[in-house]
Amino acid sequence: MGMISEFKTFAMRGNVIDLAVGVVIGGAFGKIITSLVNDVVMPVIGKLVGGVNFTELAIVLTPAQFGADGKETAAAVLLKYGAFVQSIIDFTLVAFAVFMAVKLINAMHKREEPPAAPAGPSDEVVLLTEIRDALKSR
């Protein structure tokens, strides 16, 4: 029973739960960025560079082989550099979005009021200090 209670203590620790929430939100955020890149940014970039779809860019290393009946017997070997370019753009946009989020959070922390100066001693402490000083001066 000791191992189960240790696991429960470990799993309920705040850092583990925070990490789990971060992973789930990060996965959802990744889907949003992927959609942004694939559905919004890349069509515009493709249009600007002449209608190129980056994910289809590839160099044929070995062409596909077809049999006498016209069916493909061996698939083409492709160096898909377009998918790599797409991944670099995805990464750059995700990194920029995270940078902007961190920058926003840091700016919000700076706007918070600085902690108030510690309050002076209470009236009782002041009175006791005066009594102590009066007794010392006798």
C-alpha positions, 0 to 999 in steps of 0.5 A: 500500500506504501507504493500506491500512496507514494504514487498518489502524492507524486501525481497530485503534486502541483508541478505534475498537474501543471505539466499535464495541463501545459502538455494538453494546451500545448498540443491544442496550440500546436494544432492551431498553429499548424492550421494557421500555417497550412491554411492561411500563411502557406497559400499566401506564400505559395501565391507570392512565389508563383502558385507553388505548394511547398509540401509537394516540392521534391526531387525524384531520386529514383523514378517509379517503375511500372510493369507491362500491365501499367501498374506501379511495381516500385514507388518513386524515391523522393527527397521531399525538401518541401515538407522540410521547408514547411516544417521550418516555417511551422517551427518559426511561427510556433516559436514566434507565437510562444515568444509573443505570449511570454513577452505579454506575460512578462509585460503583465507582471511588470504592470502589477503594483510593487509591493507596499512598503512594510507598515510601521510598528503597531501602536502597542510596539511603539508604546512598549518602546517608549516605556522601555526607553523611559525605564532605561533613562532613569 
